[in-house]
Amino acid sequence: MREIVSATDNWYLDFVSGLSTERLKQRLQFSFTDGDKGTMSCEEMLLHVITHGGYHRGCVGQILEDMGISSPPDSLTKFLHRHEPERRLHHL
């Protein structure tokens, strides 16, 4: 799984590194899973990909809560401070 995620990450990095502003604004047609047609710009599609995982994490967190299980903290702030403890200021 780690290799697949890494390969996907690298694909996105390669893809976005070569994008022009014109290409980001280009609108693309697609089909929703229910068969309806839609259109979005390339930058809108990238934003969707970047943020969509949060939707699923939220759903899983709600399921865990409904089952009486506390979900782990899942936020950028917790991640940064856990992995770089020097960021946590004990006094201001």
Gaussian input, Z-matrix of N, CA and C with variables (Angstrom, degrees):
# hf/3-21g

backbone

0 1
 N
 C     1     B1
 C     2     B2     1     A1
 N     3     B3     2     A2     1     D1
 C     4     B4     3     A3     2     D2
 C     5     B5     4     A4     3     D3
 N     6     B6     5     A5     4     D4
 C     7     B7     6     A6     5     D5
 C     8     B8     7     A7     6     D6
 N     9     B9     8     A8     7     D7
 C    10    B10     9     A9     8     D8
 C    11    B11    10    A10     9     D9
 N    12    B12    11    A11    10    D10
 C    13    B13    12    A12    11    D11
 C    14    B14    13    A13    12    D12
 N    15    B15    14    A14    13    D13
 C    16    B16    15    A15    14    D14
 C    17    B17    16    A16    15    D15
 N    18    B18    17    A17    16    D16
 C    19    B19    18    A18    17    D17
 C    20    B20    19    A19    18    D18
 N    21    B21    20    A20    19    D19
 C    22    B22    21    A21    20    D20
 C    23    B23    22    A22    21    D21
 N    24    B24    23    A23    22    D22
 C    25    B25    24    A24    23    D23
 C    26    B26    25    A25    24    D24
 N    27    B27    26    A26    25    D25
 C    28    B28    27    A27    26    D26
 C    29    B29    28    A28    27    D27
 N    30    B30    29    A29    28    D28
 C    31    B31    30    A30    29    D29
 C    32    B32    31    A31    30    D30
 N    33    B33    32    A32    31    D31
 C    34    B34    33    A33    32    D32
 C    35    B35    34    A34    33    D33
 N    36    B36    35    A35    34    D34
 C    37    B37    36    A36    35    D35
 C    38    B38    37    A37    36    D36
 N    39    B39    38    A38    37    D37
 C    40    B40    39    A39    38    D38
 C    41    B41    40    A40    39    D39
 N    42    B42    41    A41    40    D40
 C    43    B43    42    A42    41    D41
 C    44    B44    43    A43    42    D42
 N    45    B45    44    A44    43    D43
 C    46    B46    45    A45    44    D44
 C    47    B47    46    A46    45    D45
 N    48    B48    47    A47    46    D46
 C    49    B49    48    A48    47    D47
 C    50    B50    49    A49    48    D48
 N    51    B51    50    A50    49    D49
 C    52    B52    51    A51    50    D50
 C    53    B53    52    A52    51    D51
 N    54    B54    53    A53    52    D52
 C    55    B55    54    A54    53    D53
 C    56    B56    55    A55    54    D54
 N    57    B57    56    A56    55    D55
 C    58    B58    57    A57    56    D56
 C    59    B59    58    A58    57    D57
 N    60    B60    59    A59    58    D58
 C    61    B61    60    A60    59    D59
 C    62    B62    61    A61    60    D60
 N    63    B63    62    A62    61    D61
 C    64    B64    63    A63    62    D62
 C    65    B65    64    A64    63    D63
 N    66    B66    65    A65    64    D64
 C    67    B67    66    A66    65    D65
 C    68    B68    67    A67    66    D66
 N    69    B69    68    A68    67    D67
 C    70    B70    69    A69    68    D68
 C    71    B71    70    A70    69    D69
 N    72    B72    71    A71    70    D70
 C    73    B73    72    A72    71    D71
 C    74    B74    73    A73    72    D72
 N    75    B75    74    A74    73    D73
 C    76    B76    75    A75    74    D74
 C    77    B77    76    A76    75    D75
 N    78    B78    77    A77    76    D76
 C    79    B79    78    A78    77    D77
 C    80    B80    79    A79    78    D78
 N    81    B81    80    A80    79    D79
 C    82    B82    81    A81    80    D80
 C    83    B83    82    A82    81    D81
 N    84    B84    83    A83    82    D82
 C    85    B85    84    A84    83    D83
 C    86    B86    85    A85    84    D84
 N    87    B87    86    A86    85    D85
 C    88    B88    87    A87    86    D86
 C    89    B89    88    A88    87    D87
 N    90    B90    89    A89    88    D88
 C    91    B91    90    A90    89    D89
 C    92    B92    91    A91    90    D90
 N    93    B93    92    A92    91    D91
 C    94    B94    93    A93    92    D92
 C    95    B95    94    A94    93    D93
 N    96    B96    95    A95    94    D94
 C    97    B97    96    A96    95    D95
 C    98    B98    97    A97    96    D96
 N    99    B99    98    A98    97    D97
 C   100   B100    99    A99    98    D98
 C   101   B101   100   A100    99    D99
 N   102   B102   101   A101   100   D100
 C   103   B103   102   A102   101   D101
 C   104   B104   103   A103   102   D102
 N   105   B105   104   A104   103   D103
 C   106   B106   105   A105   104   D104
 C   107   B107   106   A106   105   D105
 N   108   B108   107   A107   106   D106
 C   109   B109   108   A108   107   D107
 C   110   B110   109   A109   108   D108
 N   111   B111   110   A110   109   D109
 C   112   B112   111   A111   110   D110
 C   113   B113   112   A112   111   D111
 N   114   B114   113   A113   112   D112
 C   115   B115   114   A114   113   D113
 C   116   B116   115   A115   114   D114
 N   117   B117   116   A116   115   D115
 C   118   B118   117   A117   116   D116
 C   119   B119   118   A118   117   D117
 N   120   B120   119   A119   118   D118
 C   121   B121   120   A120   119   D119
 C   122   B122   121   A121   120   D120
 N   123   B123   122   A122   121   D121
 C   124   B124   123   A123   122   D122
 C   125   B125   124   A124   123   D123
 N   126   B126   125   A125   124   D124
 C   127   B127   126   A126   125   D125
 C   128   B128   127   A127   126   D126
 N   129   B129   128   A128   127   D127
 C   130   B130   129   A129   128   D128
 C   131   B131   130   A130   129   D129
 N   132   B132   131   A131   130   D130
 C   133   B133   132   A132   131   D131
 C   134   B134   133   A133   132   D132
 N   135   B135   134   A134   133   D133
 C   136   B136   135   A135   134   D134
 C   137   B137   136   A136   135   D135
 N   138   B138   137   A137   136   D136
 C   139   B139   138   A138   137   D137
 C   140   B140   139   A139   138   D138
 N   141   B141   140   A140   139   D139
 C   142   B142   141   A141   140   D140
 C   143   B143   142   A142   141   D141
 N   144   B144   143   A143   142   D142
 C   145   B145   144   A144   143   D143
 C   146   B146   145   A145   144   D144
 N   147   B147   146   A146   145   D145
 C   148   B148   147   A147   146   D146
 C   149   B149   148   A148   147   D147
 N   150   B150   149   A149   148   D148
 C   151   B151   150   A150   149   D149
 C   152   B152   151   A151   150   D150
 N   153   B153   152   A152   151   D151
 C   154   B154   153   A153   152   D152
 C   155   B155   154   A154   153   D153
 N   156   B156   155   A155   154   D154
 C   157   B157   156   A156   155   D155
 C   158   B158   157   A157   156   D156
 N   159   B159   158   A158   157   D157
 C   160   B160   159   A159   158   D158
 C   161   B161   160   A160   159   D159
 N   162   B162   161   A161   160   D160
 C   163   B163   162   A162   161   D161
 C   164   B164   163   A163   162   D162
 N   165   B165   164   A164   163   D163
 C   166   B166   165   A165   164   D164
 C   167   B167   166   A166   165   D165
 N   168   B168   167   A167   166   D166
 C   169   B169   168   A168   167   D167
 C   170   B170   169   A169   168   D168
 N   171   B171   170   A170   169   D169
 C   172   B172   171   A171   170   D170
 C   173   B173   172   A172   171   D171
 N   174   B174   173   A173   172   D172
 C   175   B175   174   A174   173   D173
 C   176   B176   175   A175   174   D174
 N   177   B177   176   A176   175   D175
 C   178   B178   177   A177   176   D176
 C   179   B179   178   A178   177   D177
 N   180   B180   179   A179   178   D178
 C   181   B181   180   A180   179   D179
 C   182   B182   181   A181   180   D180
 N   183   B183   182   A182   181   D181
 C   184   B184   183   A183   182   D182
 C   185   B185   184   A184   183   D183
 N   186   B186   185   A185   184   D184
 C   187   B187   186   A186   185   D185
 C   188   B188   187   A187   186   D186
 N   189   B189   188   A188   187   D187
 C   190   B190   189   A189   188   D188
 C   191   B191   190   A190   189   D189
 N   192   B192   191   A191   190   D190
 C   193   B193   192   A192   191   D191
 C   194   B194   193   A193   192   D192
 N   195   B195   194   A194   193   D193
 C   196   B196   195   A195   194   D194
 C   197   B197   196   A196   195   D195
 N   198   B198   197   A197   196   D196
 C   199   B199   198   A198   197   D197
 C   200   B200   199   A199   198   D198
 N   201   B201   200   A200   199   D199
 C   202   B202   201   A201   200   D200
 C   203   B203   202   A202   201   D201
 N   204   B204   203   A203   202   D202
 C   205   B205   204   A204   203   D203
 C   206   B206   205   A205   204   D204
 N   207   B207   206   A206   205   D205
 C   208   B208   207   A207   206   D206
 C   209   B209   208   A208   207   D207
 N   210   B210   209   A209   208   D208
 C   211   B211   210   A210   209   D209
 C   212   B212   211   A211   210   D210
 N   213   B213   212   A212   211   D211
 C   214   B214   213   A213   212   D212
 C   215   B215   214   A214   213   D213
 N   216   B216   215   A215   214   D214
 C   217   B217   216   A216   215   D215
 C   218   B218   217   A217   216   D216
 N   219   B219   218   A218   217   D217
 C   220   B220   219   A219   218   D218
 C   221   B221   220   A220   219   D219
 N   222   B222   221   A221   220   D220
 C   223   B223   222   A222   221   D221
 C   224   B224   223   A223   222   D222
 N   225   B225   224   A224   223   D223
 C   226   B226   225   A225   224   D224
 C   227   B227   226   A226   225   D225
 N   228   B228   227   A227   226   D226
 C   229   B229   228   A228   227   D227
 C   230   B230   229   A229   228   D228
 N   231   B231   230   A230   229   D229
 C   232   B232   231   A231   230   D230
 C   233   B233   232   A232   231   D231
 N   234   B234   233   A233   232   D232
 C   235   B235   234   A234   233   D233
 C   236   B236   235   A235   234   D234
 N   237   B237   236   A236   235   D235
 C   238   B238   237   A237   236   D236
 C   239   B239   238   A238   237   D237
 N   240   B240   239   A239   238   D238
 C   241   B241   240   A240   239   D239
 C   242   B242   241   A241   240   D240
 N   243   B243   242   A242   241   D241
 C   244   B244   243   A243   242   D242
 C   245   B245   244   A244   243   D243
 N   246   B246   245   A245   244   D244
 C   247   B247   246   A246   245   D245
 C   248   B248   247   A247   246   D246
 N   249   B249   248   A248   247   D247
 C   250   B250   249   A249   248   D248
 C   251   B251   250   A250   249   D249
 N   252   B252   251   A251   250   D250
 C   253   B253   252   A252   251   D251
 C   254   B254   253   A253   252   D252
 N   255   B255   254   A254   253   D253
 C   256   B256   255   A255   254   D254
 C   257   B257   256   A256   255   D255
 N   258   B258   257   A257   256   D256
 C   259   B259   258   A258   257   D257
 C   260   B260   259   A259   258   D258
 N   261   B261   260   A260   259   D259
 C   262   B262   261   A261   260   D260
 C   263   B263   262   A262   261   D261
 N   264   B264   263   A263   262   D262
 C   265   B265   264   A264   263   D263
 C   266   B266   265   A265   264   D264
 N   267   B267   266   A266   265   D265
 C   268   B268   267   A267   266   D266
 C   269   B269   268   A268   267   D267
 N   270   B270   269   A269   268   D268
 C   271   B271   270   A270   269   D269
 C   272   B272   271   A271   270   D270
 N   273   B273   272   A272   271   D271
 C   274   B274   273   A273   272   D272
 C   275   B275   274   A274   273   D273

   B1=1.4423
   B2=1.5279
   B3=1.3265
   B4=1.4658
   B5=1.5322
   B6=1.3375
   B7=1.4681
   B8=1.5273
   B9=1.3219
   B10=1.4637
   B11=1.5243
   B12=1.3322
   B13=1.4682
   B14=1.5250
   B15=1.3202
   B16=1.4606
   B17=1.5315
   B18=1.3196
   B19=1.4697
   B20=1.5285
   B21=1.3261
   B22=1.4665
   B23=1.5224
   B24=1.3307
   B25=1.4706
   B26=1.5263
   B27=1.3201
   B28=1.4681
   B29=1.5283
   B30=1.3369
   B31=1.4633
   B32=1.5242
   B33=1.3345
   B34=1.4730
   B35=1.5219
   B36=1.3288
   B37=1.4674
   B38=1.5229
   B39=1.3246
   B40=1.4682
   B41=1.5276
   B42=1.3250
   B43=1.4621
   B44=1.5267
   B45=1.3257
   B46=1.4673
   B47=1.5200
   B48=1.3251
   B49=1.4685
   B50=1.5291
   B51=1.3110
   B52=1.4546
   B53=1.5214
   B54=1.3341
   B55=1.4622
   B56=1.5222
   B57=1.3034
   B58=1.4674
   B59=1.5302
   B60=1.3148
   B61=1.4633
   B62=1.5203
   B63=1.3261
   B64=1.4719
   B65=1.5216
   B66=1.3213
   B67=1.4752
   B68=1.5265
   B69=1.3304
   B70=1.4614
   B71=1.5253
   B72=1.3143
   B73=1.4704
   B74=1.5291
   B75=1.3389
   B76=1.4658
   B77=1.5238
   B78=1.3354
   B79=1.4597
   B80=1.5291
   B81=1.3201
   B82=1.4619
   B83=1.5242
   B84=1.3166
   B85=1.4612
   B86=1.5208
   B87=1.3319
   B88=1.4624
   B89=1.5188
   B90=1.3162
   B91=1.4667
   B92=1.5198
   B93=1.3409
   B94=1.4562
   B95=1.5271
   B96=1.3211
   B97=1.4639
   B98=1.5244
   B99=1.3441
   B100=1.4697
   B101=1.5264
   B102=1.3473
   B103=1.4561
   B104=1.5151
   B105=1.3441
   B106=1.4638
   B107=1.5195
   B108=1.3254
   B109=1.4656
   B110=1.5264
   B111=1.3280
   B112=1.4547
   B113=1.5122
   B114=1.3209
   B115=1.4542
   B116=1.5243
   B117=1.3119
   B118=1.4594
   B119=1.5206
   B120=1.3243
   B121=1.4627
   B122=1.5244
   B123=1.3023
   B124=1.4617
   B125=1.5300
   B126=1.3498
   B127=1.4637
   B128=1.5204
   B129=1.3351
   B130=1.4655
   B131=1.5225
   B132=1.3314
   B133=1.4657
   B134=1.5256
   B135=1.3277
   B136=1.4645
   B137=1.5234
   B138=1.3263
   B139=1.4604
   B140=1.5232
   B141=1.3217
   B142=1.4632
   B143=1.5349
   B144=1.3141
   B145=1.4673
   B146=1.5298
   B147=1.3386
   B148=1.4656
   B149=1.5253
   B150=1.3224
   B151=1.4672
   B152=1.5250
   B153=1.3171
   B154=1.4638
   B155=1.5298
   B156=1.3105
   B157=1.4630
   B158=1.5175
   B159=1.3325
   B160=1.4629
   B161=1.5211
   B162=1.3162
   B163=1.4656
   B164=1.5284
   B165=1.3243
   B166=1.4623
   B167=1.5240
   B168=1.3365
   B169=1.4667
   B170=1.5242
   B171=1.3276
   B172=1.4624
   B173=1.5198
   B174=1.3275
   B175=1.4697
   B176=1.5195
   B177=1.3179
   B178=1.4659
   B179=1.5258
   B180=1.3396
   B181=1.4628
   B182=1.5177
   B183=1.3317
   B184=1.4667
   B185=1.5210
   B186=1.3325
   B187=1.4672
   B188=1.5246
   B189=1.3386
   B190=1.4646
   B191=1.5258
   B192=1.3208
   B193=1.4660
   B194=1.5270
   B195=1.3301
   B196=1.4648
   B197=1.5240
   B198=1.3355
   B199=1.4638
   B200=1.5267
   B201=1.3367
   B202=1.4585
   B203=1.5153
   B204=1.3140
   B205=1.4644
   B206=1.5221
   B207=1.3179
   B208=1.4617
   B209=1.5210
   B210=1.3140
   B211=1.4617
   B212=1.5253
   B213=1.3162
   B214=1.4680
   B215=1.5213
   B216=1.3438
   B217=1.4636
   B218=1.5309
   B219=1.2980
   B220=1.4571
   B221=1.5167
   B222=1.3065
   B223=1.4554
   B224=1.5181
   B225=1.2987
   B226=1.4561
   B227=1.5216
   B228=1.3332
   B229=1.4667
   B230=1.5207
   B231=1.3245
   B232=1.4746
   B233=1.5259
   B234=1.3248
   B235=1.4585
   B236=1.5233
   B237=1.3277
   B238=1.4663
   B239=1.5200
   B240=1.3203
   B241=1.4613
   B242=1.5269
   B243=1.3106
   B244=1.4647
   B245=1.5321
   B246=1.3204
   B247=1.4609
   B248=1.5221
   B249=1.3085
   B250=1.4656
   B251=1.5283
   B252=1.3488
   B253=1.4648
   B254=1.5265
   B255=1.3159
   B256=1.4642
   B257=1.5310
   B258=1.3220
   B259=1.4621
   B260=1.5270
   B261=1.3278
   B262=1.4603
   B263=1.5191
   B264=1.3054
   B265=1.4571
   B266=1.5251
   B267=1.3079
   B268=1.4631
   B269=1.5153
   B270=1.2831
   B271=1.4613
   B272=1.5322
   B273=1.2703
   B274=1.4687
   B275=1.5027
   A1=110.36
   A2=116.70
   A3=120.51
   A4=110.53
   A5=116.88
   A6=120.59
   A7=111.35
   A8=116.41
   A9=120.54
   A10=110.12
   A11=116.86
   A12=120.52
   A13=110.03
   A14=116.98
   A15=121.00
   A16=110.89
   A17=116.85
   A18=120.58
   A19=110.60
   A20=116.62
   A21=120.53
   A22=110.41
   A23=116.93
   A24=120.85
   A25=110.72
   A26=115.96
   A27=120.41
   A28=111.59
   A29=116.76
   A30=119.71
   A31=109.80
   A32=116.82
   A33=119.98
   A34=111.32
   A35=117.81
   A36=120.46
   A37=111.05
   A38=116.84
   A39=120.57
   A40=110.82
   A41=115.93
   A42=120.68
   A43=111.38
   A44=117.48
   A45=119.55
   A46=112.61
   A47=117.73
   A48=119.19
   A49=111.81
   A50=116.83
   A51=119.88
   A52=114.67
   A53=117.14
   A54=119.70
   A55=112.40
   A56=114.78
   A57=120.69
   A58=108.17
   A59=116.25
   A60=120.80
   A61=110.15
   A62=116.32
   A63=120.42
   A64=111.25
   A65=115.65
   A66=120.27
   A67=110.68
   A68=117.58
   A69=120.86
   A70=111.65
   A71=116.57
   A72=121.50
   A73=112.63
   A74=116.81
   A75=120.73
   A76=110.41
   A77=115.70
   A78=120.99
   A79=109.14
   A80=114.63
   A81=121.54
   A82=109.41
   A83=115.61
   A84=120.77
   A85=108.89
   A86=115.69
   A87=120.76
   A88=108.97
   A89=116.21
   A90=122.34
   A91=109.07
   A92=116.21
   A93=121.09
   A94=108.62
   A95=116.90
   A96=120.30
   A97=111.91
   A98=117.48
   A99=119.83
   A100=112.72
   A101=116.42
   A102=120.70
   A103=114.68
   A104=117.94
   A105=119.91
   A106=109.83
   A107=115.13
   A108=120.94
   A109=109.50
   A110=116.24
   A111=121.14
   A112=110.89
   A113=115.67
   A114=121.67
   A115=108.88
   A116=116.23
   A117=123.35
   A118=107.92
   A119=115.46
   A120=118.52
   A121=108.43
   A122=115.62
   A123=120.86
   A124=110.05
   A125=117.69
   A126=119.80
   A127=111.17
   A128=118.65
   A129=120.90
   A130=110.78
   A131=116.29
   A132=119.60
   A133=111.01
   A134=116.64
   A135=119.69
   A136=110.98
   A137=117.92
   A138=121.06
   A139=110.36
   A140=116.58
   A141=120.95
   A142=110.60
   A143=116.72
   A144=120.74
   A145=110.28
   A146=116.44
   A147=121.18
   A148=111.49
   A149=117.63
   A150=120.36
   A151=114.43
   A152=118.71
   A153=121.26
   A154=113.26
   A155=117.78
   A156=120.14
   A157=112.14
   A158=116.80
   A159=120.79
   A160=111.91
   A161=116.71
   A162=121.36
   A163=109.82
   A164=116.47
   A165=120.00
   A166=111.60
   A167=117.77
   A168=119.77
   A169=110.27
   A170=116.76
   A171=120.35
   A172=111.91
   A173=116.87
   A174=120.74
   A175=111.09
   A176=116.60
   A177=120.65
   A178=109.86
   A179=116.83
   A180=120.20
   A181=111.72
   A182=117.18
   A183=120.98
   A184=111.03
   A185=117.15
   A186=120.76
   A187=109.68
   A188=116.97
   A189=120.15
   A190=110.79
   A191=116.72
   A192=120.58
   A193=110.81
   A194=117.06
   A195=121.30
   A196=111.49
   A197=116.46
   A198=121.77
   A199=111.87
   A200=116.86
   A201=120.50
   A202=113.72
   A203=117.20
   A204=122.11
   A205=108.31
   A206=116.11
   A207=119.55
   A208=109.13
   A209=115.30
   A210=117.96
   A211=109.01
   A212=116.45
   A213=119.40
   A214=110.37
   A215=116.47
   A216=117.85
   A217=109.55
   A218=116.23
   A219=121.03
   A220=108.33
   A221=115.25
   A222=118.42
   A223=109.75
   A224=115.31
   A225=120.79
   A226=110.60
   A227=116.60
   A228=118.85
   A229=111.39
   A230=117.64
   A231=120.53
   A232=110.48
   A233=117.08
   A234=121.12
   A235=110.77
   A236=116.41
   A237=120.06
   A238=111.85
   A239=116.74
   A240=119.69
   A241=112.42
   A242=117.42
   A243=119.92
   A244=110.27
   A245=117.14
   A246=121.24
   A247=113.80
   A248=117.06
   A249=121.82
   A250=107.97
   A251=116.49
   A252=120.54
   A253=114.17
   A254=117.49
   A255=119.46
   A256=111.63
   A257=117.25
   A258=120.45
   A259=112.04
   A260=116.94
   A261=119.95
   A262=108.71
   A263=115.61
   A264=121.34
   A265=108.65
   A266=115.88
   A267=120.28
   A268=111.51
   A269=116.68
   A270=120.84
   A271=108.42
   A272=115.87
   A273=119.83
   A274=110.21
   D1=-42.30
   D2=-179.90
   D3=-58.37
   D4=-41.26
   D5=-179.68
   D6=-65.61
   D7=-39.74
   D8=-179.80
   D9=-66.44
   D10=-45.16
   D11=179.34
   D12=-63.65
   D13=-41.72
   D14=178.90
   D15=-62.71
   D16=-42.44
   D17=178.63
   D18=-63.78
   D19=-40.82
   D20=178.01
   D21=-65.18
   D22=-44.52
   D23=177.01
   D24=-56.39
   D25=-46.08
   D26=-179.55
   D27=-64.21
   D28=-37.41
   D29=177.47
   D30=-61.27
   D31=-47.52
   D32=179.62
   D33=-62.20
   D34=-42.17
   D35=178.63
   D36=-60.41
   D37=-44.94
   D38=177.72
   D39=-63.11
   D40=-42.91
   D41=-177.74
   D42=-62.95
   D43=-51.18
   D44=-175.63
   D45=-72.33
   D46=-25.91
   D47=-179.29
   D48=-66.57
   D49=-21.90
   D50=-179.38
   D51=-103.63
   D52=8.20
   D53=-176.67
   D54=-82.89
   D55=135.80
   D56=173.66
   D57=-94.78
   D58=165.39
   D59=176.43
   D60=-59.95
   D61=-39.75
   D62=178.45
   D63=-60.03
   D64=-44.77
   D65=-179.22
   D66=-65.16
   D67=-39.52
   D68=178.79
   D69=-61.72
   D70=-34.02
   D71=-178.41
   D72=-81.87
   D73=-15.50
   D74=-177.54
   D75=-60.84
   D76=133.85
   D77=179.75
   D78=-92.84
   D79=137.56
   D80=-177.85
   D81=-121.04
   D82=142.64
   D83=176.93
   D84=-92.40
   D85=147.43
   D86=179.28
   D87=-153.68
   D88=171.97
   D89=175.22
   D90=-114.34
   D91=132.70
   D92=173.20
   D93=-70.35
   D94=166.68
   D95=-179.61
   D96=-63.48
   D97=-23.41
   D98=178.29
   D99=-87.07
   D100=2.55
   D101=177.48
   D102=96.87
   D103=-16.31
   D104=177.22
   D105=-63.85
   D106=152.44
   D107=179.88
   D108=-94.16
   D109=151.14
   D110=177.80
   D111=-149.13
   D112=172.80
   D113=176.49
   D114=-145.27
   D115=139.80
   D116=177.64
   D117=-147.32
   D118=155.28
   D119=174.38
   D120=-76.57
   D121=162.34
   D122=178.06
   D123=-59.31
   D124=-41.43
   D125=-179.90
   D126=-67.37
   D127=-33.88
   D128=175.92
   D129=-66.49
   D130=-39.16
   D131=178.17
   D132=-64.83
   D133=-41.79
   D134=178.21
   D135=-63.80
   D136=-41.34
   D137=177.17
   D138=-61.25
   D139=-40.65
   D140=177.76
   D141=-60.43
   D142=-46.56
   D143=-179.97
   D144=-61.53
   D145=-43.06
   D146=-177.59
   D147=-64.95
   D148=-40.12
   D149=-173.39
   D150=-95.28
   D151=-15.45
   D152=-172.03
   D153=-64.65
   D154=-32.87
   D155=178.93
   D156=-59.99
   D157=-33.55
   D158=177.61
   D159=-61.34
   D160=-35.66
   D161=176.83
   D162=-59.89
   D163=-47.86
   D164=-178.40
   D165=-68.23
   D166=-38.97
   D167=176.88
   D168=-62.00
   D169=-38.68
   D170=177.27
   D171=-63.55
   D172=-40.79
   D173=177.87
   D174=-62.61
   D175=-45.00
   D176=179.61
   D177=-64.15
   D178=-42.12
   D179=177.74
   D180=-59.09
   D181=-40.43
   D182=178.83
   D183=-66.60
   D184=-41.09
   D185=178.04
   D186=-61.46
   D187=-45.38
   D188=178.55
   D189=-60.19
   D190=-44.38
   D191=179.53
   D192=-62.19
   D193=-42.09
   D194=178.09
   D195=-61.03
   D196=-27.94
   D197=179.19
   D198=-89.48
   D199=2.34
   D200=-179.93
   D201=80.71
   D202=17.28
   D203=-179.48
   D204=-106.12
   D205=128.24
   D206=177.30
   D207=-73.44
   D208=127.93
   D209=177.97
   D210=-81.47
   D211=148.89
   D212=179.81
   D213=-68.52
   D214=154.84
   D215=176.58
   D216=-60.70
   D217=131.33
   D218=-176.55
   D219=-132.55
   D220=77.37
   D221=179.61
   D222=-146.17
   D223=156.37
   D224=179.03
   D225=-61.82
   D226=-39.53
   D227=-178.90
   D228=-62.09
   D229=-44.28
   D230=178.04
   D231=-63.45
   D232=-44.28
   D233=-179.67
   D234=-58.23
   D235=-51.02
   D236=-177.69
   D237=-60.52
   D238=-44.13
   D239=-176.33
   D240=-75.53
   D241=-26.46
   D242=176.43
   D243=-73.73
   D244=-39.72
   D245=-176.55
   D246=-89.81
   D247=-15.51
   D248=175.84
   D249=-136.18
   D250=74.87
   D251=-173.56
   D252=-58.02
   D253=-22.63
   D254=179.40
   D255=-64.44
   D256=-15.63
   D257=177.59
   D258=-72.08
   D259=-25.08
   D260=-177.10
   D261=-75.20
   D262=114.16
   D263=-178.70
   D264=-90.78
   D265=122.09
   D266=-178.95
   D267=-88.32
   D268=-12.65
   D269=177.34
   D270=-151.76
   D271=149.45
   D272=179.04
   D273=-119.00

